Amino acid sequence: MAENENGQERSEEATARRQEKAREEGQVARSRELNTLFVLFAGIGGLIVFGPALGRALGDQMRFNLALPREAAFDVQVALAHLLHSTLAIGKSLLPLLVLLLIAALAGPIALGGWLFSPNALLPKGGRINPMSGLKRMFSSTALVELVKSLIKFIVLAGIAVLIIRSMRYSLLGLGVQELQPALVQALRLGQWAVLGVSSGMLLIALVDVPYQLFEHGRKLKMTKQEVKEEMKDSEGKPEVKGRIRQLQREMARKRMMEAVPQADVVITNPEHFSVALRYDPERPGAAPVVVAKGVDHVAMKIREIANAHEVQLVPAPTLARAIYFTTELEREIPAQLYLAVAQVLAYVFQLKAHRAGQGRRPQPPKDLPVPEDMTFDQRGRRENGP
């Protein structure tokens, strides 16, 4: 098991933040074998596709340069123009192959670690030029693995090369009895396929190296339990800071709740410990009363004070107050089981307002409200009846 500098085991997988930070520093999984494979196959494929045209262009330039008159060779202006013409012609012929190699050189790293440009990776670091750090890297397990990989790569490629040469030995010997032009064409063709065959050996090596590099990269990014805890604190905030934020959020929510009490139609009380403020809009068909404020103890007392100051009717109904408090969140409609009980309370409030306006006689406060047994709660929120 890997350990950090404090001897703690790195047993935890890297978090998303750790992986993101590693990418910012240029630490991603890379495989040199995969990069080499891309470049080799691009090069040999480019030679097979563009080789004939490139060979003809090089032959034309060779004839063009060998046909240079003697007097032109001693004329600086003519010689420079001749050189510029040859350079541009050869560059134009090589351009498709060079572009293909450039694409392959970029595609190799992107295929494994994705596109990444990290300025932090370009910054100078003392550990890179420290002799002791260099010696440590030379004799590390990573260096040993790279040495073993190089030996295996040499053995595999050398073995493939021997097999290819053995299979082509008669064709190679036949080159000596051919004329120069056909022999050169045949030699080029044999060389192309020989290089392609040897390059195929890199495919086997890359198939082993890519999973290893992914595993090794994940192992290096592993974290200790303490590092995970510290990162959680940094990303989510320290407990005291989060507690203060929650306190401020509660204070803001309480302030908004108190501002909604004057718009309530009724405040149902315990009457000492609980207060629940309800608002009902009869203009909305099918709408049920909504809880706009609720609280216990000193919050309940504050709700009652604001209600009295704004002439919002208080109705003592302990069982109903606790039922609404424990079953309904703020800005939510009351449960359907409490419709009948709340309807009687609202009817009393509206009749009382009409009486105060000189219409009708004074109503009697509601008694024995029909609160279902499974919605009766004690002071601590435990159901007194039902499941």
FIDREN-435114 format. One record per residue (C-alpha): x, y, z. Coordinates in nm, 2 decimals, always signed. Last residue first. Layout:
<pts>
[[X; Y; Z]]
...
</pts>
This chain:
<pts>
[[-4.93; +0.41; +1.37]]
[[-5.25; +0.57; +1.52]]
[[-5.28; +0.76; +1.84]]
[[-5.07; +1.00; +2.05]]
[[-4.83; +1.06; +1.77]]
[[-4.49; +1.20; +1.89]]
[[-4.42; +1.56; +1.81]]
[[-4.26; +1.65; +2.14]]
[[-4.57; +1.84; +2.28]]
[[-4.80; +1.55; +2.20]]
[[-4.94; +1.48; +1.85]]
[[-5.29; +1.41; +1.71]]
[[-5.29; +1.33; +1.34]]
[[-5.38; +0.96; +1.35]]
[[-5.68; +1.04; +1.57]]
[[-5.83; +1.27; +1.30]]
[[-5.89; +1.63; +1.42]]
[[-6.27; +1.71; +1.42]]
[[-6.27; +2.02; +1.64]]
[[-6.42; +1.96; +1.98]]
[[-6.50; +2.33; +2.03]]
[[-6.53; +2.63; +1.80]]
[[-6.56; +2.97; +1.95]]
[[-6.92; +3.10; +1.97]]
[[-7.03; +3.35; +1.71]]
[[-7.14; +3.71; +1.80]]
[[-7.46; +3.80; +1.63]]
[[-7.50; +3.92; +1.28]]
[[-7.36; +4.22; +1.09]]
[[-7.23; +4.52; +1.28]]
[[-6.87; +4.51; +1.14]]
[[-6.76; +4.34; +1.46]]
[[-7.02; +4.07; +1.39]]
[[-6.89; +4.02; +1.03]]
[[-6.53; +3.98; +1.16]]
[[-6.65; +3.72; +1.41]]
[[-6.84; +3.54; +1.14]]
[[-6.51; +3.53; +0.93]]
[[-6.31; +3.40; +1.23]]
[[-6.57; +3.13; +1.32]]
[[-6.59; +3.01; +0.96]]
[[-6.21; +3.00; +0.95]]
[[-6.20; +2.78; +1.26]]
[[-6.47; +2.55; +1.13]]
[[-6.29; +2.52; +0.79]]
[[-5.97; +2.44; +0.98]]
[[-6.14; +2.13; +1.14]]
[[-6.30; +2.02; +0.82]]
[[-5.98; +2.06; +0.60]]
[[-5.75; +1.88; +0.85]]
[[-5.75; +1.54; +0.67]]
[[-5.68; +1.72; +0.34]]
[[-5.34; +1.82; +0.47]]
[[-5.27; +2.20; +0.51]]
[[-5.13; +2.38; +0.20]]
[[-4.76; +2.46; +0.20]]
[[-4.59; +2.80; +0.24]]
[[-4.42; +2.68; +0.55]]
[[-4.42; +2.30; +0.61]]
[[-4.72; +2.10; +0.72]]
[[-4.75; +1.79; +0.94]]
[[-4.60; +1.88; +1.28]]
[[-4.73; +2.23; +1.31]]
[[-5.07; +2.16; +1.16]]
[[-5.14; +1.87; +1.40]]
[[-4.99; +2.07; +1.70]]
[[-5.22; +2.37; +1.63]]
[[-5.52; +2.14; +1.58]]
[[-5.47; +1.96; +1.91]]
[[-5.41; +2.29; +2.10]]
[[-5.70; +2.50; +1.95]]
[[-5.69; +2.85; +2.09]]
[[-5.80; +3.10; +1.81]]
[[-5.61; +3.42; +1.77]]
[[-5.76; +3.67; +1.53]]
[[-5.52; +3.90; +1.33]]
[[-5.55; +4.26; +1.47]]
[[-5.22; +4.38; +1.34]]
[[-5.05; +4.42; +1.68]]
[[-5.22; +4.11; +1.81]]
[[-5.09; +3.90; +1.52]]
[[-4.74; +4.04; +1.57]]
[[-4.75; +3.95; +1.94]]
[[-4.89; +3.61; +1.87]]
[[-4.61; +3.53; +1.62]]
[[-4.35; +3.65; +1.88]]
[[-4.50; +3.42; +2.14]]
[[-4.48; +3.13; +1.89]]
[[-4.11; +3.21; +1.83]]
[[-4.05; +3.23; +2.21]]
[[-4.21; +2.88; +2.26]]
[[-4.28; +2.71; +1.93]]
[[-4.32; +2.83; +1.57]]
[[-4.54; +2.86; +1.27]]
[[-4.58; +3.11; +0.98]]
[[-4.75; +3.13; +0.64]]
[[-4.93; +2.79; +0.65]]
[[-5.17; +2.79; +0.35]]
[[-5.54; +2.73; +0.36]]
[[-5.67; +2.51; +0.07]]
[[-5.73; +2.62; -0.29]]
[[-6.00; +2.45; -0.49]]
[[-6.11; +2.77; -0.65]]
[[-5.88; +3.07; -0.58]]
[[-6.09; +3.37; -0.48]]
[[-6.14; +3.22; -0.13]]
[[-5.77; +3.29; -0.04]]
[[-5.69; +3.15; +0.30]]
[[-5.39; +3.24; +0.51]]
[[-5.29; +3.05; +0.82]]
[[-5.06; +3.13; +1.11]]
[[-4.96; +2.85; +1.35]]
[[-4.86; +2.91; +1.71]]
[[-4.74; +2.65; +1.96]]
[[-4.62; +2.66; +2.32]]
[[-4.87; +2.86; +2.52]]
[[-5.21; +2.85; +2.34]]
[[-5.17; +2.59; +2.18]]
[[-5.24; +2.85; +1.92]]
[[-5.42; +2.89; +1.58]]
[[-5.34; +3.22; +1.42]]
[[-5.60; +3.34; +1.17]]
[[-5.64; +3.53; +0.85]]
[[-5.27; +3.58; +0.78]]
[[-5.14; +3.89; +0.60]]
[[-5.00; +4.04; +0.92]]
[[-4.80; +3.71; +0.98]]
[[-4.61; +3.73; +0.65]]
[[-4.34; +3.96; +0.78]]
[[-4.27; +3.72; +1.06]]
[[-4.20; +3.44; +0.81]]
[[-3.96; +3.66; +0.62]]
[[-3.77; +3.73; +0.94]]
[[-3.77; +3.37; +1.04]]
[[-3.62; +3.27; +0.70]]
[[-3.35; +3.54; +0.74]]
[[-3.27; +3.42; +1.09]]
[[-3.26; +3.06; +0.97]]
[[-3.03; +3.14; +0.69]]
[[-2.80; +3.34; +0.92]]
[[-2.79; +3.04; +1.16]]
[[-2.71; +2.80; +0.87]]
[[-2.43; +3.02; +0.76]]
[[-2.29; +3.04; +1.12]]
[[-2.30; +2.66; +1.14]]
[[-2.13; +2.62; +0.81]]
[[-1.85; +2.85; +0.93]]
[[-1.82; +2.66; +1.26]]
[[-1.81; +2.33; +1.07]]
[[-1.53; +2.44; +0.83]]
[[-1.63; +2.49; +0.47]]
[[-1.76; +2.24; +0.21]]
[[-1.45; +2.23; -0.02]]
[[-1.18; +2.30; +0.24]]
[[-1.34; +2.08; +0.51]]
[[-1.40; +1.80; +0.26]]
[[-1.04; +1.84; +0.15]]
[[-0.91; +1.80; +0.51]]
[[-1.12; +1.49; +0.56]]
[[-0.99; +1.33; +0.23]]
[[-0.64; +1.41; +0.33]]
[[-0.69; +1.25; +0.67]]
[[-0.82; +0.93; +0.51]]
[[-0.51; +0.91; +0.30]]
[[-0.52; +0.99; -0.07]]
[[-0.47; +0.80; -0.40]]
[[-0.33; +1.02; -0.68]]
[[-0.02; +0.81; -0.73]]
[[-0.22; +0.49; -0.75]]
[[-0.46; +0.63; -1.01]]
[[-0.17; +0.73; -1.23]]
[[-0.01; +0.39; -1.19]]
[[-0.33; +0.21; -1.28]]
[[-0.38; +0.43; -1.59]]
[[-0.02; +0.38; -1.69]]
[[-0.05; +0.00; -1.65]]
[[-0.37; -0.01; -1.86]]
[[-0.18; +0.19; -2.14]]
[[+0.14; -0.01; -2.12]]
[[+0.00; -0.36; -2.19]]
[[-0.19; -0.27; -2.51]]
[[+0.09; -0.03; -2.60]]
[[+0.34; -0.32; -2.60]]
[[+0.12; -0.54; -2.82]]
[[+0.07; -0.24; -3.06]]
[[+0.44; -0.17; -3.06]]
[[+0.49; -0.51; -3.23]]
[[+0.29; -0.37; -3.52]]
[[+0.57; -0.13; -3.57]]
[[+0.80; -0.42; -3.67]]
[[+0.55; -0.53; -3.93]]
[[+0.50; -0.18; -4.07]]
[[+0.88; -0.13; -4.08]]
[[+0.92; -0.45; -4.28]]
[[+0.62; -0.35; -4.51]]
[[+0.79; -0.02; -4.59]]
[[+1.13; -0.17; -4.64]]
[[+1.00; -0.43; -4.88]]
[[+0.83; -0.16; -5.09]]
[[+1.15; +0.05; -5.09]]
[[+1.36; -0.24; -5.19]]
[[+1.12; -0.33; -5.47]]
[[+1.13; +0.02; -5.61]]
[[+1.51; +0.04; -5.58]]
[[+1.55; -0.30; -5.75]]
[[+1.32; -0.20; -6.03]]
[[+1.54; +0.10; -6.10]]
[[+1.88; -0.07; -6.06]]
[[+1.82; -0.38; -6.26]]
[[+1.75; -0.70; -6.07]]
[[+2.00; -0.98; -5.98]]
[[+2.10; -0.84; -5.64]]
[[+1.74; -0.77; -5.54]]
[[+1.66; -1.14; -5.54]]
[[+1.85; -1.19; -5.22]]
[[+1.60; -0.95; -5.05]]
[[+1.30; -1.13; -5.19]]
[[+1.44; -1.47; -5.08]]
[[+1.51; -1.34; -4.73]]
[[+1.17; -1.18; -4.68]]
[[+1.03; -1.43; -4.43]]
[[+1.36; -1.45; -4.25]]
[[+1.38; -1.07; -4.23]]
[[+1.02; -1.05; -4.09]]
[[+1.09; -1.31; -3.83]]
[[+1.41; -1.14; -3.72]]
[[+1.23; -0.80; -3.70]]
[[+0.96; -0.96; -3.49]]
[[+1.21; -1.10; -3.25]]
[[+1.40; -0.77; -3.23]]
[[+1.07; -0.58; -3.16]]
[[+0.97; -0.82; -2.88]]
[[+1.31; -0.84; -2.72]]
[[+1.37; -0.46; -2.74]]
[[+1.02; -0.39; -2.59]]
[[+1.08; -0.64; -2.31]]
[[+1.41; -0.48; -2.23]]
[[+1.26; -0.13; -2.24]]
[[+0.96; -0.23; -2.02]]
[[+1.20; -0.38; -1.76]]
[[+1.39; -0.06; -1.75]]
[[+1.07; +0.15; -1.72]]
[[+0.96; -0.07; -1.43]]
[[+1.29; -0.02; -1.26]]
[[+1.27; +0.35; -1.31]]
[[+0.92; +0.35; -1.15]]
[[+1.04; +0.14; -0.86]]
[[+1.29; +0.41; -0.78]]
[[+1.67; +0.40; -0.83]]
[[+1.69; +0.67; -1.10]]
[[+1.41; +0.88; -0.94]]
[[+1.60; +0.89; -0.61]]
[[+1.92; +0.98; -0.79]]
[[+1.74; +1.27; -0.96]]
[[+1.59; +1.39; -0.63]]
[[+1.94; +1.39; -0.48]]
[[+2.08; +1.58; -0.78]]
[[+1.81; +1.86; -0.74]]
[[+1.74; +1.99; -1.09]]
[[+1.38; +1.87; -1.12]]
[[+1.31; +1.91; -0.75]]
[[+1.37; +2.28; -0.77]]
[[+1.08; +2.33; -1.00]]
[[+1.06; +2.56; -1.30]]
[[+0.71; +2.65; -1.42]]
[[+0.61; +2.47; -1.74]]
[[+0.37; +2.22; -1.56]]
[[+0.19; +2.51; -1.40]]
[[+0.11; +2.65; -1.75]]
[[-0.11; +2.34; -1.81]]
[[-0.24; +2.28; -2.15]]
[[-0.44; +1.95; -2.16]]
[[-0.64; +1.77; -2.43]]
[[-0.73; +1.42; -2.31]]
[[-0.51; +1.18; -2.11]]
[[-0.53; +0.87; -2.33]]
[[-0.63; +0.96; -2.68]]
[[-0.51; +1.32; -2.63]]
[[-0.15; +1.20; -2.58]]
[[-0.14; +1.00; -2.90]]
[[-0.36; +1.24; -3.11]]
[[-0.10; +1.53; -3.09]]
[[+0.19; +1.33; -3.23]]
[[-0.05; +1.17; -3.49]]
[[-0.17; +1.50; -3.61]]
[[+0.19; +1.62; -3.64]]
[[+0.29; +1.31; -3.83]]
[[+0.00; +1.36; -4.08]]
[[+0.10; +1.72; -4.13]]
[[+0.46; +1.61; -4.20]]
[[+0.35; +1.35; -4.45]]
[[+0.13; +1.60; -4.63]]
[[+0.41; +1.87; -4.63]]
[[+0.69; +1.65; -4.77]]
[[+0.61; +1.72; -5.13]]
[[+0.56; +2.09; -5.07]]
[[+0.89; +2.10; -4.87]]
[[+1.07; +1.93; -5.16]]
[[+0.94; +2.18; -5.41]]
[[+1.00; +2.48; -5.18]]
[[+1.36; +2.37; -5.11]]
[[+1.44; +2.30; -5.48]]
[[+1.31; +2.64; -5.59]]
[[+1.50; +2.82; -5.31]]
[[+1.82; +2.63; -5.40]]
[[+1.79; +2.73; -5.77]]
[[+1.72; +3.09; -5.68]]
[[+2.02; +3.09; -5.45]]
[[+2.24; +2.94; -5.73]]
[[+2.12; +3.19; -5.99]]
[[+2.19; +3.48; -5.76]]
[[+2.53; +3.35; -5.66]]
[[+2.65; +3.27; -6.01]]
[[+2.92; +3.01; -5.99]]
[[+2.68; +2.72; -6.01]]
[[+2.51; +2.89; -6.31]]
[[+2.83; +2.86; -6.51]]
[[+2.85; +2.49; -6.46]]
[[+2.49; +2.43; -6.57]]
[[+2.25; +2.27; -6.32]]
[[+2.14; +1.93; -6.46]]
[[+2.23; +1.75; -6.14]]
[[+1.99; +1.98; -5.95]]
[[+1.69; +1.92; -6.17]]
[[+1.76; +1.55; -6.19]]
[[+1.77; +1.53; -5.81]]
[[+1.46; +1.75; -5.79]]
[[+1.27; +1.52; -6.02]]
[[+1.38; +1.21; -5.83]]
[[+1.27; +1.37; -5.50]]
[[+0.93; +1.45; -5.65]]
[[+0.89; +1.10; -5.79]]
[[+0.98; +0.95; -5.46]]
[[+0.73; +1.18; -5.27]]
[[+0.45; +1.09; -5.52]]
[[+0.52; +0.71; -5.47]]
[[+0.56; +0.75; -5.09]]
[[+0.24; +0.95; -5.02]]
[[+0.01; +0.65; -4.94]]
[[+0.27; +0.40; -4.82]]
[[+0.49; +0.66; -4.67]]
[[+0.20; +0.82; -4.49]]
[[+0.10; +0.48; -4.35]]
[[+0.46; +0.42; -4.23]]
[[+0.46; +0.76; -4.06]]
[[+0.11; +0.75; -3.92]]
[[+0.18; +0.39; -3.79]]
[[+0.50; +0.50; -3.63]]
[[+0.36; +0.83; -3.48]]
[[+0.06; +0.66; -3.33]]
[[+0.26; +0.37; -3.18]]
[[+0.52; +0.61; -3.04]]
[[+0.25; +0.80; -2.86]]
[[+0.10; +0.47; -2.73]]
[[+0.44; +0.36; -2.61]]
[[+0.50; +0.70; -2.44]]
[[+0.19; +0.64; -2.24]]
[[+0.04; +0.93; -2.04]]
[[-0.20; +0.95; -1.74]]
[[-0.24; +1.30; -1.63]]
[[-0.04; +1.53; -1.40]]
[[-0.02; +1.87; -1.57]]
[[-0.06; +2.08; -1.25]]
[[-0.41; +2.18; -1.34]]
[[-0.48; +1.81; -1.42]]
[[-0.37; +1.72; -1.07]]
[[-0.60; +1.98; -0.92]]
[[-0.89; +1.83; -1.11]]
[[-0.81; +1.48; -0.99]]
[[-0.78; +1.60; -0.63]]
[[-1.11; +1.79; -0.66]]
[[-1.29; +1.48; -0.80]]
[[-1.16; +1.28; -0.51]]
[[-0.88; +1.03; -0.54]]
[[-0.95; +0.68; -0.42]]
[[-0.87; +0.62; -0.05]]
[[-0.60; +0.38; +0.08]]
[[-0.30; +0.61; +0.08]]
[[-0.15; +0.47; +0.40]]
[[+0.00; +0.72; +0.64]]
[[+0.38; +0.72; +0.68]]
[[+0.40; +1.10; +0.71]]
[[+0.56; +1.14; +0.36]]
[[+0.27; +0.96; +0.20]]
[[+0.22; +0.58; +0.18]]
[[+0.14; +0.34; -0.09]]
[[+0.00; +0.00; +0.00]]
</pts>
